[in-house]
Amino acid sequence: MIRKIKIMWLAMFALCVTSCKLDLLDNPNEVTTSNTNINYLLNRIQLNYSDFFNSTSNTGMRLTRMLNQGSALYENAYAPSGGDGLWTNSYANILIDIQTLIPLAESSNLHMHAGIARLLRGYVLATLVDYYGDVPLSEALNSSNFNPGVDPATSVYAAAMKDVDDAIANFAATSAAAPADYFYAGNADSWTRAAKTIKLKLLFTKRLTDNTVAAAINTLIAEDKLIKNGTQNFAFKFGTLLSNPDSRHPRYRDQYLPTGGGDYQANFYIWHLYSGKGFPDPRIRYYMYRQTLTNTTTTNELSCINNQKPAHYANDMVYCVPTSVGYWGRDHLSNEGIPPDGLRRTAWGLYPIGGLYDNDAGRPVTQGGGAGGAGIHPIMMSSFVDFMLAESALTINTTGAPRALLESGIRKSMADVRSFATATIENASITAFETNKAIVWSQEVEKYVTKVLELYDAAATNDAKLDVIAREYWLALYGNGIEAYNMYRRTGKPSKMQPALEVNPGAFVRSLYYPAAVVNRNNAVVQKPSIAQPVFWDNNPATLTF
C-alpha cells in the first residue's frame, strides 16, 4: 500500500519512479536522484517557470499601468500576505528541482537539459532580486537549515550571471539526447541566443550602478548571437486543451468564460494605443478585444461615468473612459467593486493570450472563442532586444544608433504581433475584416513608424529622446510586466503616467515586501521597512515621480 501511494504521489508531479525499493529512512513524498526521470523533471521545471513568469509579470503590468491594480493604496495592493505563492514556487519547486536535475543531466551528458535548467534558474534568481532585493541563496535549499538568511542582491545577481554563462557553455557541448522543451524543440542555437539575450538583459538592467556593463554589452553585440527575429523569440507556448491538462494561457482561462470577467485593462494603456499618436496603434485590435462597440451609459456597469475627474489629474489626462467606441477598463489604483460588466468590459485580445481579434463584432467573449487560449508568454522577443540596445546606445554609448534601433524595435514588435496572429485560427477573421475595411497592414505600420520618428527627432534632449524610446518599449511589452517594471524604475519613464485616483496613494513600490510566511517562519529574514526601498541597481532618488 505504501509503495502504491508513493508511485501515485510522484505521478501527480510528472515524475517517474525508477526504483521502488522501500527504505524506512526514505521519505516517500520526496523526489530524490534515485527515483527521478530527468525529462519529466525538466518538464515540471518549465511549467513552474511559466507560472513564475505569469505571477511576476502580473505585478509589473499593474504597477506600470498596463492592467488595473484593484487597490487604492500601494501599501495595501502589495502587502506581505500576497507573496507566499510566488516564493513557494520559486524555492520549493523551481530552484530545488533544478538543483536536483543539473548533476543528473551532466553525469549523463545531457548538457542541453542542464543548460535549460541553468538559464531558467538564472532568470528566476535575477527576477527575485529585481522584485525583492536581497534574497536567500547560499543557505537556501538545504534540508538541514530551516532559517536561511538572505544574500546581498549583488552576489545573487552575480550567481544568476554565472548560471547564464554556464548555460551557454552547456549549449555548446554535445548532448547525448535532446530535451522535449516547450521553447525551441531542442535547437541549441536558439537556446544560445536566448541565453546571451538574457545576459544582455542582466547587464543592461544594472547600467546605473555598474560602469563596466557597456564593454560587456558591446562584446555581446559583436558576437552577433542575440535574438534577432521572430523564429528566435524566447516565448512559452500554450495550447487549447480545456482539461487533462488545461494547456490554455492562464489569462485566457480567467477571461474567456460564459460569464466573462477577468482582468480590467488599464484605461491609460488603452488610451495610448487608441489616441496616443492621434490615430490607433495597429496592434490595438490584437491586444484588446471590445465586447461592445458603444460606451455604457449606466453607472451600474461603470460607476465613474457621472463622476468629476479628480482635481490632481492633468487636464489632458484620460479618466474613466479612454475612448468613445466601447473600450473601457479602469484607472490606476481604482478599487471599486465588481459590477455586472463581465461581458462588457474590454477583454484581452488575440495577442498574446490566444483570444479574439477585434473585428468590430462587439460580441461577448465565449469559452473556446478566438484562438482557444493558444497564446504565449512573451519573455524575450526580438523587438525587446532592439529597444534595450536603443536605450543603452543613448545612455551609455554602446554600439548602435538609438534612432535606428528604435525604428527596428517598433517594426519587429509589429511583425511579432502580426505573425503570431496570422498563424492562428483567427487569420480568416483578420483577412476578411481588413479586406472589407480596405486596411493595408504595411501602410498602417509605416504611418505609425513615421509618427514615432517625428516625435524622436523633435525631442530636444537625450532625456526626451529616452522618453520616446521607453514609451515605445512599454507599448511593445504587452504581456510582459517584468521588463516594464524594471524599465520604469530604471528610467522613471514613460513620463506623465496616469496618477492614482487617490491624491496620496503612498510610496510607489520600488521593491516588494518579503512574503508573510517567510518573515513569520524564518527568524533569519527581517522584513524590510518600506516598499519604497529600492533594489541595488535602482539608484534613482527617492523623489523620482512614479
Secondary structure, 3 states (H helix, E strand, C coil): CHHHHHHHHHHHCCCCCCCCCCCCCCCCCCCCCCCCCHHHHHHHHHHHHHHHHHHHHHHHHHHCCCECCCCCCHHHHCCHHHCHHHHHHHHHHHHHHHHHHHHHHHHCCCHHHHHHHHHHHHHHHHHHHHHHCCEECCCCCCCCCCCCCEECHHHHHHHHHHHHHHHHHHHHCCCCCCCCCCCCCCCHHHHHHHHHHHHHHHHHHCCCCCCCHHHHHHHHHHHCCCCCCHHHCEEEECCCCCCCCCCCCHHHHHHCCCCCCCCCEEHHHHHHHHHCCCCCCCCHHHHEECCCCCCCCCCCCCHHHHCCCCCCCCCCCCCCCCCCCCCCCECCCCCCCCCCCCCCCCEEECCCCCCECCCCCCCCCCCCCCCCCCCEEEEECHHHHHHHHHHHHHHHCCCCCHHHHHHHHHHHHHHHHHHHHHCCCCHHHHHHHHHHHCCCHHHHHHHHHHHHHHHHHHCCCHHHHHHHHHHHHHHHCCCCHHHHHHHHHHHCCCCCCCCCCCCCCCCCCCCCCCCHHHHHHCCCCCCCCCCCCCCCCCCCCCCCCC
